[in-house]
Amino acid sequence: MQGNGVTVGVDVGTTSVKAVAVDADGQIISRSRIPHSIVTTQAGRLEHDARRAWRDGTKKAYRAVTENLNFPIAGVTTASMIPSMTAVNKRGIPILPGVLYGDERGQPRHEDSESQGAQDLSFNGEWFLRWAKTEAPDAYGYWPCQAVATHALADVPAMDSAASSSLGTLLGRDGWNQPLLDDIGISDAALPKIVPMCAPGGTLPGSDTVFGGGTIDALADQIVSGATQPGDVLAIFGATVVIWIVTDAYVEHPPEGLFSVPHLVAGRGLLGGPSNAGALFVDWARELSGMSARHARELEQQERPDNPAQVPVWLPYLRGERTPFNDRSLRAMLVDADITHGPEAIRRAAYEASGFVIRRMVEMSGVPATRVVASGGGSRSSAWMRGVADATGIPVESVAVSEGAAYGAAYLARMAAGLETSLDDAQRWTATGERYEPDPGWESAIQGRYDRFHSLGTGV
């Protein structure tokens, strides 16, 4: 291993900042995790303490992963969830909460839109920016998480072209949409620097370490997931679960409710989108059943009810649902529960709910699915992954490196540093861990619960 071939990826997630230092062969030589809290004061709000999570957490994670390395780091790239926004002072320190995906403050007011904005989970960065400008009219800048995190390391608020494109109409043809910014009352200097994806944004102060623009966590995860063949289903089990079904061509007109995006492999496409049936829901259901999320991994590994028929059905809509309903008004429901159902059954129903959401999207896509490639922190839970395999009827293969977004960001850092020339070569870093096969003994009971789940629709 050569020291100058090591790069670092930093992923600012919903409940922690993860960082990995990786050599040219994809071997992790150091990793760190800095936890932080998610703030949900009401169902329509989702925020971070942006200074602690986005800025300080990034610094701590990077320092922890590099402090014992005795050679220079070639490059670093940050990744984080989309969308997000805060306001910062001249030092790049957030002065507002960091608002996140699905937060009602990212929605247009009724008088500004003909749509039913109060119920809609669709996003346009304009509304987060208008909120931040109203709350902090004299702020130095208005930055998404990617820019805050990159500034924390590089003193430059940089995000890549992929992340900037997620901000909707804020992005114009050749950069930020200045006419819209004029209407809001800010200049483009208040927004981050846009760096082309995979390109260098500069070097860290006092070093030769190249940094790339902050990118999208799910995109970084995709790069190293190995989900490249038609029929592969990439499921990223983070606070939300992001589901992408690989198609043999880009789908120009996707089924209603699903998103369609190009695959990184030329000529292929992805169908799916994010769902709220991820760890925010699963951890909540675990805690309701008496299992602390902190101890879930140790306590649940071999857990499953003895009787396949003795499991209720969850609708996992704690904060509404994103794909395919795009409706923030939906709420969670536990149905068909009876006195025979204990805590194990309640937890098992939550795991199956994630699987049912994946199964519904696969059926909507019309693509014959061959396997679920599971990434993210949730992929380390064998009970959860077994529940998904049974609920979908599809084998689940967990990736070997669960910090997929940080791992993929480390590869993007290699490209920014000039150590790689092709995203395709990231496949040499791909490796799978555990494989979970659907249990034929659960098939009949699962089918009945899925039919029930499907018949309930949104539960309203």
PLY file of the C-alpha trace (Angstrom):
ply
format ascii 1.0
element vertex 460
property float x
property float y
property float z
element edge 459
property int vertex1
property int vertex2
end_header
0.00 0.00 0.00
1.36 3.43 -0.93
0.47 6.30 1.36
-0.14 8.73 -1.48
-2.89 6.47 -2.78
-5.08 6.76 0.32
-8.20 8.89 0.19
-10.92 9.73 2.71
-14.69 9.79 2.33
-16.88 11.53 4.91
-20.63 10.92 5.04
-22.82 13.26 7.09
-25.83 11.07 7.77
-29.06 11.57 9.64
-27.79 10.16 12.95
-23.99 10.20 12.62
-20.98 11.27 10.59
-19.00 8.34 9.19
-15.51 8.58 7.71
-13.29 5.97 6.08
-9.70 6.08 4.85
-9.27 3.72 1.91
-6.27 2.54 -0.11
-6.12 2.05 -3.86
-7.43 -1.52 -3.61
-10.49 -0.51 -1.63
-9.16 -1.74 1.71
-10.33 0.33 4.65
-7.35 1.24 6.80
-9.18 3.49 9.24
-12.78 4.34 10.06
-14.63 6.61 12.48
-18.18 7.42 13.52
-19.34 10.55 15.33
-22.99 10.32 16.47
-25.41 13.22 16.55
-29.10 13.73 17.19
-32.02 14.24 14.87
-34.57 16.81 16.06
-38.26 16.10 15.39
-40.31 18.51 17.50
-43.38 17.80 15.35
-44.24 15.47 12.50
-43.66 18.11 9.83
-40.19 19.09 11.08
-36.84 17.33 10.68
-33.64 19.14 11.55
-30.08 18.94 12.87
-28.01 21.15 15.06
-26.08 22.04 11.90
-23.02 23.36 13.72
-22.64 20.18 15.73
-23.60 17.65 13.06
-22.55 19.17 9.76
-19.49 21.21 10.76
-18.05 19.92 14.04
-19.00 16.30 13.31
-17.23 16.44 9.95
-14.07 17.85 11.51
-14.07 15.26 14.30
-14.70 12.34 11.95
-11.94 13.43 9.56
-9.49 14.01 12.38
-10.28 10.65 13.98
-9.81 8.74 10.74
-6.53 10.42 9.81
-4.75 11.25 13.07
-2.86 7.93 13.30
-1.87 7.72 9.64
1.80 8.41 9.03
1.51 9.48 5.41
-0.31 12.24 3.53
-3.88 11.88 2.31
-4.28 12.23 -1.45
-7.87 13.44 -1.43
-11.12 13.81 0.47
-14.76 14.16 -0.54
-17.81 14.65 1.65
-21.27 13.26 1.02
-24.60 13.87 2.68
-28.35 13.54 2.34
-30.48 15.71 0.10
-32.09 18.12 0.41
-30.85 20.29 3.27
-30.21 23.95 4.09
-28.92 26.29 6.76
-27.56 29.84 7.02
-23.94 30.56 8.01
-21.79 33.44 9.24
-18.52 34.61 7.68
-16.62 31.77 9.34
-18.94 29.20 7.76
-20.53 28.41 11.11
-24.27 27.61 10.91
-26.53 30.12 12.64
-29.80 28.31 11.90
-30.88 24.70 12.34
-30.03 22.44 9.44
-33.38 21.55 7.88
-33.65 18.21 6.10
-35.63 16.24 3.55
-39.41 16.28 4.08
-39.34 19.29 6.41
-42.41 21.43 5.90
-40.22 24.54 5.72
-39.16 23.32 2.29
-42.72 23.62 1.00
-44.34 26.54 -0.82
-46.99 28.55 0.98
-50.51 28.10 -0.37
-50.54 31.63 -1.73
-47.31 30.93 -3.63
-48.38 27.69 -5.28
-51.37 26.16 -6.95
-50.39 22.76 -5.57
-51.43 21.38 -2.20
-48.05 22.25 -0.77
-48.94 21.49 2.85
-49.34 17.81 2.00
-46.68 17.49 -0.69
-43.26 15.93 -0.04
-41.78 17.04 -3.36
-38.88 19.45 -3.07
-37.51 22.57 -4.67
-34.52 24.24 -3.02
-36.12 27.63 -3.57
-38.39 27.17 -0.57
-35.66 26.11 1.84
-33.69 29.15 0.67
-36.65 31.48 1.13
-37.12 30.11 4.64
-33.44 30.60 5.52
-33.38 34.12 4.07
-36.45 35.04 6.13
-35.02 33.60 9.35
-31.52 35.01 8.87
-31.76 37.90 6.40
-28.21 39.14 7.06
-26.47 35.77 6.90
-23.16 35.53 5.06
-24.27 32.44 3.14
-27.01 29.88 2.64
-25.54 26.42 2.28
-26.71 22.81 2.07
-24.98 20.23 4.26
-22.47 19.29 1.54
-21.13 22.85 1.46
-20.96 23.21 5.24
-19.08 19.92 5.56
-16.62 20.72 2.77
-15.99 24.18 4.20
-15.30 22.61 7.59
-12.32 20.80 6.03
-11.26 23.02 3.14
-12.50 26.54 3.98
-14.41 26.38 0.68
-18.21 25.82 0.57
-18.13 23.41 -2.36
-20.74 20.99 -3.65
-20.55 18.98 -6.84
-22.71 19.33 -9.91
-24.84 16.33 -8.95
-25.68 17.72 -5.50
-26.38 21.21 -6.84
-28.77 19.79 -9.44
-30.90 18.40 -6.59
-31.86 21.96 -5.61
-34.35 22.30 -8.46
-34.96 25.75 -9.90
-32.13 27.29 -7.84
-29.80 25.88 -10.49
-29.77 27.61 -13.87
-28.21 26.62 -17.16
-24.70 27.88 -16.34
-24.74 28.02 -12.56
-27.08 29.42 -9.94
-30.33 30.93 -11.18
-29.57 34.61 -10.63
-33.02 35.96 -11.63
-34.59 33.72 -8.97
-31.92 34.72 -6.45
-32.68 38.39 -7.24
-36.33 37.72 -6.44
-35.35 36.12 -3.13
-32.94 38.96 -2.41
-29.50 37.31 -2.36
-26.49 37.14 -4.67
-24.96 33.97 -6.03
-21.93 34.64 -3.80
-24.10 33.58 -0.85
-24.49 30.09 -2.34
-21.81 27.39 -2.55
-19.17 26.96 -5.20
-20.23 24.34 -7.76
-17.47 21.87 -8.67
-17.99 19.39 -11.54
-18.52 15.88 -10.23
-15.21 13.97 -9.92
-13.18 17.17 -10.41
-10.87 18.84 -7.87
-12.13 21.86 -5.96
-8.71 22.79 -4.55
-6.53 21.56 -1.69
-6.95 21.56 2.06
-5.20 24.51 3.73
-1.51 23.83 4.34
-1.49 20.49 2.52
-1.51 18.82 -0.87
-4.74 16.94 -0.08
-7.21 17.54 -2.90
-10.88 17.95 -2.11
-13.88 17.33 -4.33
-17.26 19.02 -4.17
-19.63 17.58 -1.59
-21.86 14.99 -3.23
-25.12 13.09 -2.74
-24.87 10.21 -0.27
-27.03 7.81 -2.31
-25.01 8.53 -5.44
-21.73 7.82 -3.65
-23.25 4.62 -2.29
-24.35 3.55 -5.75
-20.83 3.90 -7.15
-19.44 1.10 -4.96
-22.56 -1.01 -4.42
-22.15 -3.40 -7.34
-25.84 -2.99 -8.27
-25.21 -2.74 -12.00
-27.20 -5.53 -13.64
-30.84 -5.21 -14.75
-32.93 -6.73 -11.98
-30.57 -5.66 -9.21
-32.37 -3.65 -6.52
-30.14 -1.28 -4.55
-31.65 -0.60 -1.12
-29.77 1.85 1.09
-30.99 1.29 4.64
-30.30 4.60 6.33
-32.68 6.81 8.29
-34.81 6.55 5.17
-34.55 3.64 2.78
-33.58 4.63 -0.76
-34.60 2.07 -3.37
-33.28 1.92 -6.93
-34.25 -0.84 -9.36
-31.74 -1.27 -12.20
-33.31 -1.28 -15.68
-31.75 -2.23 -19.00
-32.38 1.28 -20.37
-33.26 4.70 -19.03
-37.05 4.92 -18.61
-38.24 8.21 -20.07
-41.78 7.97 -18.68
-41.68 6.11 -15.34
-44.75 4.64 -13.68
-46.63 7.29 -11.72
-45.09 7.75 -8.30
-41.61 6.45 -9.18
-38.55 8.47 -10.08
-36.42 7.65 -13.10
-32.72 8.59 -13.27
-29.82 7.46 -15.46
-27.56 4.77 -14.07
-23.84 5.46 -13.82
-23.43 2.52 -16.22
-24.02 3.88 -19.70
-27.38 2.93 -21.22
-28.96 1.68 -18.01
-31.46 3.36 -15.76
-32.84 3.36 -12.24
-36.44 3.38 -11.07
-37.56 3.96 -7.50
-36.98 6.63 -4.89
-36.77 7.27 -1.14
-39.22 5.89 1.39
-39.77 6.70 5.06
-39.70 2.96 5.90
-36.06 3.20 6.98
-34.30 3.36 10.33
-36.27 6.34 11.64
-39.35 4.11 11.47
-37.68 0.80 12.37
-35.83 2.23 15.38
-39.05 3.85 16.59
-40.89 0.52 16.31
-38.05 -1.26 18.11
-38.17 1.22 20.97
-41.96 0.91 21.22
-41.45 -2.82 21.62
-38.89 -2.36 24.38
-35.64 -2.71 22.41
-33.25 0.24 22.51
-31.90 1.03 19.07
-28.47 1.20 20.69
-28.65 -2.46 21.62
-30.63 -3.72 18.64
-27.66 -5.14 16.75
-26.49 -7.25 19.68
-29.91 -8.44 20.80
-31.77 -9.15 17.59
-29.38 -11.06 15.34
-31.13 -14.42 15.60
-34.55 -13.05 16.51
-37.66 -14.13 14.62
-41.10 -15.24 15.86
-41.58 -19.02 15.86
-44.95 -18.89 14.11
-44.92 -17.27 10.64
-48.63 -16.49 10.96
-48.30 -14.61 14.26
-47.13 -11.25 12.91
-49.24 -8.08 12.45
-48.88 -5.52 9.64
-47.33 -2.05 9.83
-47.96 0.89 7.55
-44.63 2.69 8.15
-45.70 6.31 7.61
-44.48 8.10 10.73
-43.78 11.29 8.79
-45.90 10.70 5.72
-44.50 8.74 2.80
-42.26 9.83 -0.02
-42.20 7.31 -2.88
-44.68 6.49 -4.34
-47.33 8.61 -2.54
-45.47 11.88 -1.95
-47.85 12.77 0.87
-46.79 14.16 4.24
-50.25 13.70 5.80
-50.01 9.89 5.97
-49.47 8.28 9.37
-48.26 4.93 10.68
-50.75 2.20 11.50
-50.36 -1.19 13.18
-53.16 -3.44 11.98
-54.30 -6.96 12.79
-52.45 -6.98 16.13
-53.91 -9.24 18.81
-53.11 -10.51 22.29
-50.83 -13.24 20.94
-48.37 -10.74 19.45
-45.35 -9.99 21.59
-42.43 -7.56 21.08
-40.68 -9.88 18.61
-43.75 -9.89 16.37
-44.01 -6.09 16.47
-40.37 -5.75 15.45
-40.68 -8.42 12.77
-43.66 -6.54 11.31
-41.51 -3.39 11.07
-38.80 -5.25 9.15
-41.40 -6.72 6.82
-42.86 -3.24 6.22
-39.53 -2.15 4.72
-39.60 -5.24 2.53
-43.18 -4.60 1.47
-42.26 -1.07 0.39
-39.44 -2.49 -1.76
-41.75 -5.18 -3.15
-44.36 -2.58 -4.07
-41.82 -0.48 -5.97
-40.47 -3.54 -7.78
-43.98 -4.51 -8.86
-44.70 -0.95 -9.99
-41.48 -0.93 -12.04
-42.37 -4.12 -13.92
-38.74 -5.24 -13.69
-38.10 -8.90 -12.73
-35.93 -8.47 -9.64
-33.10 -10.92 -9.05
-31.53 -9.68 -5.81
-31.61 -6.86 -3.30
-28.19 -5.27 -2.73
-28.40 -3.88 0.81
-26.21 -1.03 1.96
-26.25 1.48 4.81
-26.20 0.93 8.54
-29.40 -1.11 8.52
-27.75 -3.75 6.33
-25.79 -4.90 9.41
-29.01 -6.05 11.09
-29.52 -9.69 10.17
-33.06 -9.73 11.60
-34.01 -6.76 9.43
-32.39 -8.20 6.32
-34.06 -11.61 6.84
-37.38 -9.81 7.15
-36.73 -7.97 3.88
-35.75 -11.20 2.08
-38.90 -12.96 3.28
-41.15 -9.97 2.56
-39.86 -9.41 -0.98
-39.28 -13.06 -1.89
-35.90 -11.92 -3.27
-32.43 -12.84 -1.94
-30.74 -10.02 -0.04
-26.98 -9.53 -0.32
-25.49 -7.03 2.10
-22.43 -5.10 0.98
-19.15 -5.79 2.76
-18.70 -2.11 3.71
-21.88 -0.77 5.26
-20.59 2.85 5.19
-21.39 2.90 1.49
-21.73 6.67 1.09
-18.39 7.37 2.80
-16.77 4.52 0.86
-18.06 5.85 -2.46
-17.01 9.39 -1.52
-13.48 8.07 -0.97
-13.50 6.76 -4.55
-14.71 10.13 -5.83
-11.81 11.67 -3.90
-9.46 9.43 -5.91
-10.93 10.83 -9.10
-10.62 14.40 -7.86
-6.97 13.69 -6.98
-6.27 12.30 -10.45
-5.72 8.74 -9.23
-8.65 7.34 -11.24
-10.13 8.24 -14.60
-13.36 6.21 -14.67
-16.30 5.60 -12.36
-16.55 2.13 -13.88
-13.31 1.13 -12.15
-15.03 1.55 -8.77
-16.38 -1.95 -9.33
-13.06 -3.36 -8.15
-14.00 -2.05 -4.68
-17.31 -3.91 -4.73
-17.67 -6.79 -2.30
-20.65 -8.49 -0.68
-21.08 -9.72 2.87
-23.94 -11.85 4.18
-26.58 -13.32 1.88
-30.15 -13.92 3.09
-32.46 -16.25 1.19
-36.26 -16.04 1.50
-37.58 -18.75 3.82
-40.09 -20.97 1.94
-41.78 -21.75 5.25
-42.82 -18.11 5.59
-44.00 -17.62 2.00
-47.72 -18.24 2.52
-48.02 -16.08 5.64
-45.96 -13.32 4.02
-48.20 -13.33 0.94
-51.25 -12.85 3.13
-49.66 -9.93 4.98
-48.45 -8.32 1.77
-51.94 -8.56 0.29
-53.23 -6.91 3.46
-50.52 -4.21 3.28
-51.32 -3.59 -0.36
-55.09 -3.47 0.18
-54.69 -0.86 2.91
-52.92 1.42 0.44
-52.18 4.62 2.29
-54.41 3.60 5.17
-56.86 6.43 4.57
0 1
1 2
2 3
3 4
4 5
5 6
6 7
7 8
8 9
9 10
10 11
11 12
12 13
13 14
14 15
15 16
16 17
17 18
18 19
19 20
20 21
21 22
22 23
23 24
24 25
25 26
26 27
27 28
28 29
29 30
30 31
31 32
32 33
33 34
34 35
35 36
36 37
37 38
38 39
39 40
40 41
41 42
42 43
43 44
44 45
45 46
46 47
47 48
48 49
49 50
50 51
51 52
52 53
53 54
54 55
55 56
56 57
57 58
58 59
59 60
60 61
61 62
62 63
63 64
64 65
65 66
66 67
67 68
68 69
69 70
70 71
71 72
72 73
73 74
74 75
75 76
76 77
77 78
78 79
79 80
80 81
81 82
82 83
83 84
84 85
85 86
86 87
87 88
88 89
89 90
90 91
91 92
92 93
93 94
94 95
95 96
96 97
97 98
98 99
99 100
100 101
101 102
102 103
103 104
104 105
105 106
106 107
107 108
108 109
109 110
110 111
111 112
112 113
113 114
114 115
115 116
116 117
117 118
118 119
119 120
120 121
121 122
122 123
123 124
124 125
125 126
126 127
127 128
128 129
129 130
130 131
131 132
132 133
133 134
134 135
135 136
136 137
137 138
138 139
139 140
140 141
141 142
142 143
143 144
144 145
145 146
146 147
147 148
148 149
149 150
150 151
151 152
152 153
153 154
154 155
155 156
156 157
157 158
158 159
159 160
160 161
161 162
162 163
163 164
164 165
165 166
166 167
167 168
168 169
169 170
170 171
171 172
172 173
173 174
174 175
175 176
176 177
177 178
178 179
179 180
180 181
181 182
182 183
183 184
184 185
185 186
186 187
187 188
188 189
189 190
190 191
191 192
192 193
193 194
194 195
195 196
196 197
197 198
198 199
199 200
200 201
201 202
202 203
203 204
204 205
205 206
206 207
207 208
208 209
209 210
210 211
211 212
212 213
213 214
214 215
215 216
216 217
217 218
218 219
219 220
220 221
221 222
222 223
223 224
224 225
225 226
226 227
227 228
228 229
229 230
230 231
231 232
232 233
233 234
234 235
235 236
236 237
237 238
238 239
239 240
240 241
241 242
242 243
243 244
244 245
245 246
246 247
247 248
248 249
249 250
250 251
251 252
252 253
253 254
254 255
255 256
256 257
257 258
258 259
259 260
260 261
261 262
262 263
263 264
264 265
265 266
266 267
267 268
268 269
269 270
270 271
271 272
272 273
273 274
274 275
275 276
276 277
277 278
278 279
279 280
280 281
281 282
282 283
283 284
284 285
285 286
286 287
287 288
288 289
289 290
290 291
291 292
292 293
293 294
294 295
295 296
296 297
297 298
298 299
299 300
300 301
301 302
302 303
303 304
304 305
305 306
306 307
307 308
308 309
309 310
310 311
311 312
312 313
313 314
314 315
315 316
316 317
317 318
318 319
319 320
320 321
321 322
322 323
323 324
324 325
325 326
326 327
327 328
328 329
329 330
330 331
331 332
332 333
333 334
334 335
335 336
336 337
337 338
338 339
339 340
340 341
341 342
342 343
343 344
344 345
345 346
346 347
347 348
348 349
349 350
350 351
351 352
352 353
353 354
354 355
355 356
356 357
357 358
358 359
359 360
360 361
361 362
362 363
363 364
364 365
365 366
366 367
367 368
368 369
369 370
370 371
371 372
372 373
373 374
374 375
375 376
376 377
377 378
378 379
379 380
380 381
381 382
382 383
383 384
384 385
385 386
386 387
387 388
388 389
389 390
390 391
391 392
392 393
393 394
394 395
395 396
396 397
397 398
398 399
399 400
400 401
401 402
402 403
403 404
404 405
405 406
406 407
407 408
408 409
409 410
410 411
411 412
412 413
413 414
414 415
415 416
416 417
417 418
418 419
419 420
420 421
421 422
422 423
423 424
424 425
425 426
426 427
427 428
428 429
429 430
430 431
431 432
432 433
433 434
434 435
435 436
436 437
437 438
438 439
439 440
440 441
441 442
442 443
443 444
444 445
445 446
446 447
447 448
448 449
449 450
450 451
451 452
452 453
453 454
454 455
455 456
456 457
457 458
458 459
